[in-house]
Structures are given as C-alpha cells and as structure tokens.
Amino acid sequence: MRKKRLASLLAAAGLLASSVSLTAAAQAFAAPVADGAPAADTAPLAGEAPLADTYLRQQPAWHRCSPDQPASYECATIKVPLDYQRPRGKTLDLAMSRVRSENPAKRHGVMLLNPGGPGGSGLDLPLYIGESMPKEVREQYDMIGFDPRGVGASSPVSCGLTDAEQQFDRAYRPETFPSDVAWARTVADKCREKAGSVLPYLTTRNTARDMDTIRAVLGERKISYLGYSYGTYLGAVYTQMFPHRTDRFVLDSGVDPDRIWRGMIQVWATEAEPAFARWTRWAAERSGEYHLGDSPAAVSQTFWQLVARADRDPIVFEGQKISGDDIRRARGMFFYPAQITPLVVALKDAADGKPGGPAAFDMKKALAGGSGNGSAAEPASDNGTAVFWSVVCGDTADWPRDPERYRRDAVRDKAAYPLYGDFASNIKPCAFWQRPLEAATPMKTRAAVVTVQNEWDSQTPLASGLGMHRALKGSRMVLALGGEGHGAYLADPASCVNAPVSEYLVTGRLPATDLTCRATGGRAELGAGSGSGPGSAPAGPLPFPSGGPGRF
C-alpha cells in the first residue's frame, strides 16, 4: 500500500499538501535566523544582484502540515524574488516541507526532492519517499520537499485553459494542421493574457536559484538531492550554477540537456521504434496465447492493419470510439509488452465484433495514459500545464517560430517513425511563446553525481539518460538492463539499482565505474560498464513516476 502511494504521488501533477497560512508565511518572511544556526554560503553568482538579507535570513515557521498527517511532517512558506535580477521587486511564495533525520547523530545534511514535471508538486515527497528509503539513508538527511515556483502551493499560476486546450498529443494531418496552429497560438495567447507577468520567470534556472535560497534559509553550506525525470535536468542545472554547493546528487531517469525541450519530445518518437520492435518479438513468442502473429513481421502487420482499419472506421469498445491516431498515441505502452498486448488483442476483437474485453475498461484513458500504470487522472486545473509550457518554452530559444517548419518536420517524422513521429514534431505553443529571458545552461562543469536509468523507460528513454550521463562530466551511471518503468530508484523493492544508489547516498562515494545490473531473483548482479544492448524478458514495476503521455 505504501509503495502504491509513493508511485501515485510521483505520478500525479499538482498534488498539494495543506496550505500554509498567510500569518505563518509573513512570519517566515520577517523572522531572523535563529541564534546558533550554521553559517550558509550566500555569495551571489557572477553577474547577479546579491539577494537581500530579507530573503537569505528568513527563518521558516515550521508547523504540522495537517492534523491527519504525522507530526514529523512539517510545512513552511518562504519568499523568493520573482526576478532574481531585481530582487527587490515582486515576490513569490515558496511552499516547502520536511521530515527530519531519524538520528541526529548520523545526520549529514538536507536532501531536496523533486518528482518531475515540469509542473509536478513535491510537497508530499518527504512524507512518502522516506517510507521506501533504507533506514541508513533516512538517518543521513532531513528530507526537504517543495512545490516549484508557480506549482501547487507556491504562488500557483493558470492560463485559463480548457481540458481540450491542455491536450497537445496531436497527430499531423494536412486537413487538421491549420486548427493545430490555431490551438498552439491560442494557448500561448491565453497564457500571456492570464499570467504574462509571471510565466517568463518560471524557468529551470530560476527554480535552481530557489533551491539555493532554500539551502541558505536552512543554514546549509551544501545540499544533496534526489530528482526524477524533469527533476534530473533541474538537478543538473543546479550543479552547473552552484557547483560548490552541490553535495550528493542522484538524477534518476535522465533528461538529455542537449535535447531540451523539443528534442526531448521528439525522442519519444525515435525511441518508440525499438520498443515497438521489442514488443513484436515478445508477442510473436506468445502467438499461441495472443494470436497476433507467429513472427515479429506478422505481429507488426496485424497492428498496422488494425490502425488503418480504425482510421477508416473507429473501433467501438465499451461505448468509446477508438481511432488509429488514438492507438498510435499509446506509444508509451509499447515499452511494457505484458500490458500492451492484451490491449491490442481487445481492440482487435472489438473491431472483429467479438464479445468480451475487460468490463468497464476505459480504453481512451488507457491509450492516452501512455504507460498503463493506473495513476490518477490529471487534475481539473491547468496549473501543471501552465507551468509545463512556461518551463519548456522558457528554458531555450531553440523552438522554431515558423509553423511551416513544424509541418515539414511532422511529415518527415511520420514517415521515419510511424508510431509517434508526427505527434512529436507537430506544432506546439512554444512557436508563439515569448522569447526566453536567459539562455539555456551549458553543461561545462564537472559534476560528481550518480545518474540512474531503466533500459526500457518510456518518458526519458535510454538514449536520453545516456545523454544526461555524457553531459555531466564526472558522473557515474547505474543502468538496469531489462528494467522497465519511468523511475528506477525506490520504484521496486527488488530493483537492482537500489543498493548501489543507497550506498552512494550513505557514504558519498561514487561507484568506481559505471555499473550495469539486472534483477535476478530479487538480487542485484552488478557489473562494470554502461552497455545498452537489448534487455531480457520484461521485468520490474509499472511506470514510476509518470506524468502521462506529455510529461517528464
């Protein structure tokens, strides 16, 4: 039950703990540092305005987050500048939480936590992630959660988007492309009108600055960190902006810094192809059970015939109409052969008019979810979506501005990567977004951190994780060959990555070399090297964490 709760927490965007009262927030903003607190490094970055003591010497007014939560789970709110170049201007609330070390005598420091997104809430993480951590890790750290700026309880933003406007998984078709362009422009326009004075400052670099403000407010010289998915990029940026304040960092399910952010969406298309090929082999080996074909080619032919049929005449299943585009939209599920195969069989049976199929099975939701993990539906609010576009569009100026470029790329990539290529390269709101206020962060400084990766990860595929590892010179990778799922460390009690990652967090010693491992009978078998060859039969948990088809 606790493991499911943790997976659900990291899967959902916009989870909120109890809000901190305005009174407590005001106290946190005004109170001085307690006597005897350790001196923190408050030197500004080169070229940046120094933060006023008003920020750096805040003392968080910690209090019990909620009467129905443990007393050890505490919350507070601090203030951070909207624009760090103008620190005396407008401020934002930053909600944070903590669970203290269980053994102060063994306490090493603080560990900040991030579940991914962009737009995911991390306020509940200290309460729930600690349930999965070994005792020797928990003793080392005060676990610190926070809602990134603009998210959840941290001055949340909205673009006023409808549910339909929040969906960006759009197949390219010549006849619908003008409406896709209109959608992208509408999203950008509505965001600019509703929150245009704030959204340009909701970027990864500013969130990294907020992390360092948290560090200073807590009186720490350095921070440790555990970040998943988008959280890996946030952590990597911190290591580059604040290298001397970086302690033990674990970056799980890596975002390739060279691909932010259009390239990270396009990698979903390129890496869906080997996952699809792996699935056809898996299904062919079980042709006697699933009857989709007795060879990979035959399984592929069955699938594409089903897609073409659904495009001509949508398949009615449990009262829902499923198109070929809906089926292709499920590209993430092909990373999990045991989950996607019964789904394809059910669709084929429905198309053939055969009775059966799982009762009350929400086919649209399963296909749109892209991962089959049964996570909670997206919240009704567009808060997570607003922050997602703010970060994805505001981190880099590499987004094309000409709609025709997107059209050409979508046509090209639909041919090259038929499962998802046109979805990935179709136009996005970033084509019409305000130009970024800062350039993307170059990865030039050595970072002695641990990167973690499952071989078959649908949201940050292996190619992306390897890119993160290459970009961070001095890092070590722990790679789970054959591992399925988005998120590796703590996702499964039997995961072979748990032991080496926990050892690093306890000792601070990097592995001597990159490690590959494979779970065998629940035990980790470790080996040197970072090979990325085909994995064994599918193993491991359902995806964790997962932001759905369009999140990291």
ZAKOLLUM-79953 format. One record per residue (C-alpha): x, y, z. Coordinates in steps of 0.25 Angstrom, whole numbers, plus 5000, padded with zeros to 4 digits. Each point is the difference from the previous one (the first is absolute). Example, Ala and Ser with C-alpha at 12.3 -4.5 7.8 and 13.67 -1.06 7.14 Angstrom:
# ZAKOLLUM-79953
504949825031500650144998
***
This chain:
# ZAKOLLUM-79953
500050005000501150105004500749964987498850034992499850135007501450054997499949964985498650074999500750135007501150004990499049984988499150115003500250144996499550115010499949925013499850105011500349985015499250105009500250144997500950085009499250125007500350144996500450035014501149895000500550054987500150145005500849955012500949924991500350124992500350095011500749915011501550015001500949885000500049925014501250025008501049894998499549964986501249964991500550114991499649984986500750044987499250124995500950054989499350044987500349944987500950084991499250114993498849985009499550105010500249965015498849955007499550095011500249945014498450015000500149874992501249935005499850025015498549955000499749905011498949914995498949995010499949855000498749945004499249874998499549994986498749945003499349945013499849874992501549994996501149965010500550115009501449974994499550054986500250155001499750124991500450144998500050114989501150104997500150114990500950004987500150114990499249994987501250054993501449975006500650124992499050095007499949945014499350125006498949984990498849915001500149875008499449865000499649915011500849875000499449895008500949895006499949895009501049915008500149875008501250015008501149895002499749895009501350005006500650145002501449945004500149944986499450124993500850044987499250114995498750034992499549934988499150084991499049914992499350034986499049904993500150064986499050074991500350114997498850045009500049895010499850025014501149955010499450055013499649865005501249934996500850005013498849935007499949894990501349984993500649975014499149885001500849944989501450045004500949915008500150055015501550034998499750104989498850065008501050025012500950084991499150114996498950105003499149974988499550134993498850014991499650124992499050054990500850074989499650144997498750014994499649865004498949965010500250075013501250094994499250124994499349914990499750054986499049974990499850034985498549985001500149884990498849914998500249855000500149994985501050115000500949935009500249884991501250014991500149864995499550034986500349924987500350074988499050004989500050104988498550035003500250035015501350075000499450144999499249975012501249955007500750134997498850085006500149915012501450035003499850154998498850005009500849935011501150104999499150124999499149955012501349985009500550144996498750065003499749935013501449995006501050074991500750085011500449875007500149894990501350054994500749985014499549855002501349944994500949895005501150105003499150085009499549875007501549975002500250135006498849985009500749875004501250075004499250105008499449895008501449955003500450135005498750025008500249865006501450045004500749904992501350014992499649904990498849914996499849864996498949974990499149894994499350044987499249914990499850034986499950154998500650015014501349944994500150134991499750095011501149935009501050004988499750154999500350025014501349935000500450104989499550135006500549965014501149894999500650045014498649985007499849864993500149885009499449864998499150014987499249884994499450034987499049894996499449984986500950114993499650114991501050034990500550145001500350014985498649974997499250105008498950014997499549974986501049894999499549935013498649994994500649954987500849895007498649945004499949974985501449954996500049915012498649954999500549924988501049915007498949985011499049964989501049904994500249945013498549995002499849934987501149905004499349985014498649984994500549904989500749915010498649995007499249994987499349885006499450085011499750134993499949964985500650134994501049934991501149905001501150094996500450155003499650034986498649945001499850075013500450134994499049984988498949965010500250135007500150094988498849944994499250035013500550145000499650024985498649945003499850095012500350124991499049964990498949965010500350035015499949875009498950015010500549945013499250015013499250114994501250084995500550034986501549974999500750054987501349964994500650135006499549965014500749874998501350064996499950105011500349895010501449994995500550005015499349875003500849924990501250015010499149905008499749884992499249935010499150125001499850044986499849864994498649975007499650144996500349984985499349875001498850065006500050114989500149894989498949925006499150135001500350034985499649864996498750015008500449895010499450025014500950015013501050095004500250055015498750055006499950165001501550014994500250144997500749984987500250154997500650035013501049884999500450044986500250155004500849965012501149944992500549925012499049915005500350035014498650035005500450135006499050115004499450084989500650144997499450115010498950094994500850125002501050044989501150045010500949884996499850034986500350155001501349975007500449894990499950104989500750115008501249925002500049924987499950134992500750095009501349925002500550004986499950094987500149874991498649994997499750034985499150134998499449964986498849915000500549944987501249955006499249915010499149964988501249954992500649935012498749935004499949954985501549955000499949935014498749944998500749924989501249975007499449975014498649964996499549975014500150145006500950084991499050104996499450025014501450035005500450104989498650074998499950145004500050045015499750135007501450045001500050044986499250125005500650025014500850125005501549994997500749945012500750105010501249925001500849904992500049855003501049955010501349944994500549885007501550035001500349985015500349865005498949945009500449885008498549955001499349874998499149984988499049895000499249944988499149884997500349954986498550004996499550135004498950064992500150155005501550025000500549894992501449945001500550094989499650125008500649945013501349974993500050144995499950065014501149915005500950044989499750155002500450005015501549975000500449925012498649945002499849855002498849924994499349885006499249944989499049895002500149914988498649954996499450095010498650064997499450125005500250155002500850025012500949895006500550035014499049965010498949974990500149855003500649945013500749894991500650104990501549984998500350145000499550035015501349945007501150084992499250135001499749995014501449975003500450134993499050085008500549945013501550014997500150114990501049914992499749994985500149864994501449984994499449984986498750004993499149885005499049914993499149915007498949904998499049955010500149855002499149945011499950135007501550025001500950104993501149954991501050114997501050024989500950104995499750084987498850074995499549914989498750024994499749884992498649934999499449975014499549865005498549975001499250115006500250025015499750105010498950095005499050084992500550144996500550095012499950125000499150034988499550134996499149944989500350014985500550145000500850025013501449975005
***
